[in-house]
């Protein structure tokens, strides 16, 4: 089955002056795992996600197993950069999303 997997994170203990560099490093690491800062709607509209969010569609047997698998990789990426973070990883089989820019 296909699941929409979302990774959302904080950058704790990162100075304001270093935040952009670290943010780019984290998103580069997530990109090597197939995660993107952009999401495409069914109608083809491409939406840039909030700053500390990335998504990917993955096939798997259960949402829980995907979250567990991705969690290990994401935590390893953060630890290899000595980053402290709160990380939220979700996986949904029948997903819908909406985006608003205010």
N, C-alpha and C positions, 0 to 999 in steps of 0.2 A: 504494500500500500504506500501511497505517497503522503508525506507529512510536511507541513510548513514548520520549519524549525527556526525559532527566533532566539537570538542572543542579545541581551541587554546588560549593560555593565556601568559601573561607576569607576572613576579614577581617583581613588583615595590617596592622600599623602603625596600628590603631585603638585608641584608649585605652578602657579598661573603661567609663569614664563616657559615651563617645560610641557604644559598640557597639550599643546598642538602637536609637538613632536611625538610624545608618547601616544596620543590618540591615533596619529598616522601609523605608528608602529603596530599598535594593536589591530587596527583595521587591515593592515598589510598581512599580519599573521592570520586573521580570520579569512581573508581572501584566499590564502593558500589552502584553507579548508573548504573553499567554495562559497563562503558567505559574502554577501553583497550589502552595500549601503543603499541600494536601489531595489525597488520592488515593482513588478509589472502587473497591472490589473488585467482582468479578462478582456477589457476593451482595448488593450494595448497601451494605456496610459502608464508612463513610468513616473514613480514617486520616489523622491529622495527621503530616506527614513530619518527619524530624529538622530541627533549626533552620536549617541552611545548605543546604537541599535544596528544589528545586521540580521539578514535572513537568508535562508536557503531551503529549497525543496529537496527532500531526501526520501528514498524508498527504504522501508524497514518493516519489521514484523509487528512492532508495537511502538507507541509513542514513548513509553517508559524506557525501552531499551535504547532508543535513539537519544533521549535526553542523557542517559547514563554514558553512552559512547561519546557524545559530543562534549559532555561535561569534562571528561578526562582530558581531551585534547585542548579545550579552552583553558582549563586550570593550568595545564602544563605550559601553555603559551604565556600566561600571566606570570607564573612562577619563574620562568626562564628570564623574564624581564624584571624580576624582583618587585612586582606590582602588587599592591593591596587593593582588593576590589570586592564589591558585592556583585555577583553575577547571577542573572536570571536566565534560564534556558527553558523554553517551552516547545512543545511539539503538538500539533493538532492535525487530525486526519481530514475533517470537514471544516475547512477554515473559510473565513470571510474577513476582510479588513476594509477599513475606510480611512481616508486621509483628508485632513483639512489644514489649509494654510491660512493662518489669521494674521 
